Amino acid sequence: MSGNVTIRWAEERDCERMLELVKELAVYEKEPQAVTVTLDHFRQSGFGPAPVWKAFVAEKLIDNKMIVIGFALFYIRYSTWKGQMVYLEDFYVMEEHRGQKTGKELFETVVNYAKENGYYGMIWQVLDWNEPAINFYKKYHSHFDAGWINTSIRF
């Protein structure tokens, strides 16, 4: 723990705050209108009868109250070439709390989870213009794939 920051498993009670942080991330990524998930869907997807994601949160004591200031949300992805991997969907720390090792602790918590559970590795995406994130990931000797184009169908 860095300072008065605690890293712990996300709980259902964290969903509203996490979704607020997802929206902050979308603003940072210049796509504020792209977040369309409802709080109910978000909550059910993480804590309903068939959860599809897990997350760790970073919370900090601010004005005598523990506030979630960051999170790392992930799920298990299957590769027919490699087997099960952790897919880090979103990883975010509020701007005013960056540079204090909170991101490092969150990221390493997910990495350790993947290692402890025998997953092949961890995969994620980063925007090509996000130099602070790219530089952060380089510290972990991350492999940056070239030649792949993201594709999707939206309904």
Secondary structure, DSSP 8 states (H G I E B T S, - for coil): --TTEEEEE--GGGHHHHHHHHHHHHHHTT-GGG----HHHHHHHHHSSS---EEEEEEEEETTEEEEEEEEEEEEEEETTTEEEEEEEEEEE-GGGTTSSHHHHHHHHHHHHHHHTT-S-EEE---TT-HHHHHHHHTTT-----S--------
